[in-house]
Amino acid sequence: MSNSEYRGSTKHKARPGRGRKGTFCPEWTHATPDAGFKADPIKHRWDKTAAHAMFEASLPDPTGSGKRYATRNGIAFVAQETGDGTWHGYPEPWNKVPVELKDRWVDEGKVTFVALKRYKDFPRDNLKWAFDSDAD
């Protein structure tokens, strides 16, 4: 994966932004060593974030959807093309992650059965469910 391909989206941040919101990303995903996300996805140093590192290590969807998946801190993340040559990612409940990837990450010790249960599914209107990982 190229360093310049990942750029987050305000759609998945608890910040002002246009349009409908999606599941909010935990703060740790887009913080840099210098600061947190300041609401400008163009100027933000994505190459210094956990989100970028996860994107670089992400695996393609084995079903061929074109999406990419990663996991950290017990949460699954999915990345998809944004339409401008970049990608953005967001937390995804485990019940929406391909079983092949879940099994692989359990075998590799990257995710536990406790995390799979804890983040299995959430109501569609609960955009902040992944925030509790900020306290971990």
N, C-alpha and C positions, 0 to 999 in steps of 0.2 A: 504494500500500500504506500502511496506517496504522501509525504508530509503535508502537502498543500490541499489534499482532497477533503479533509474533515473540517467542517465549520458548523458549530451548533446553531440552534434556532431559538428565537425568543418565544416561539410557540410552546416550548417545553421548559420555560423558565418562569418563576413566580415574579415576573417583572412586567411592566407595561409592554404591550405589543399589539399589533393589529391582527384581526382574525380570531378564529376559534382556537382555544388552547388545547394542548394534549397533556398527557401525564408529565408532571413536573420532574425535572432531574434534581437529584440531591445536590447540595452546594459543593460537596467534595469532587464532583465530576468535572466541574468547570473552573475550579479555583486554580490559580497559578501560584508559584512561590512568592510572587509579589503582591497579589491581590485576588479578589473574587471577580466574578463576572459583573461588568458595569452596564449591561444592556445594549452593547454594540457588538453584534456578532461578526462584523467585518474587521474591526480593529482589535478584537480580543486575541490574545496569544494562545490559540488553541493547541499549538505544538507543545506547550508547557503544561497541559492538563491531563488528568486521568482519562477524560473522554477521548482525547486523541490517542493515548496509549492503548486504550481498549479497542478503538477502531483499528489501529495498526495490528493488533493481535486477533482481530475478529475472524470468525469463520463464516463461509458462505452458507446460506440456507440450503440444506440438502434436497429440499423439494423444488428448488429452481426458481424461487420467487424473486431473486435478485437482491434480497435483503441480506444483511450480515449480522451475526450475533456474537456477543461477548458476555462475560460475567465478572463481577467483582463485588465484594462485600455481601455476598448472598443474593444479589439482585441480577436479573438478566437484563441485558440491553440489546436493542435492535437498532441497526443503522439502515437508512435508506437514502437513495439519491434525492437531492433537493430539487433538481431540475435546472441547475445553473453550473453543473460540473462539480459540485461539492456534495458532501453527505452530511446528514445530521442524525443524531441518535437520541434515544429516550428509553426509560425503563419499560419493561414488558413483563406482565405477570407470567409466571412459569407455565401456566396452562396453555399459553400461546407460543411456546418455544418448541421447536421440533424435538421429539423424543430422542432421536439419535444424538443430538447435541447435549441434552440434559444428561443422558447416560454417560457420555464421554466425560463430561465435567465432573460427574460424581466419581467415576473411576479414577480420574486424575486428581481428585481431592480439591477441586476448585469450587465446589458447592456441596453443601450437606443436605441430607434429607430434611433437617429442621428448616433450613432456608427455603427449600422447595415447598414445604408446607406453609411457612410464614408468608411467602410472597406468591402463593399459588394463583390467587384471583382477587379482583377488587371491583367494586361497583364502578360503572362507567363515569359517574360524576365525582368520584374520589380522585382528583388529580394530584393530591399530595401524598399518596400512600408510600412513596419511596423516600420521603423526607426523614422517616424514622431511622434510616441508616446514617444520617448525619450525626446521630448521637452515639453510634457504635464505635 
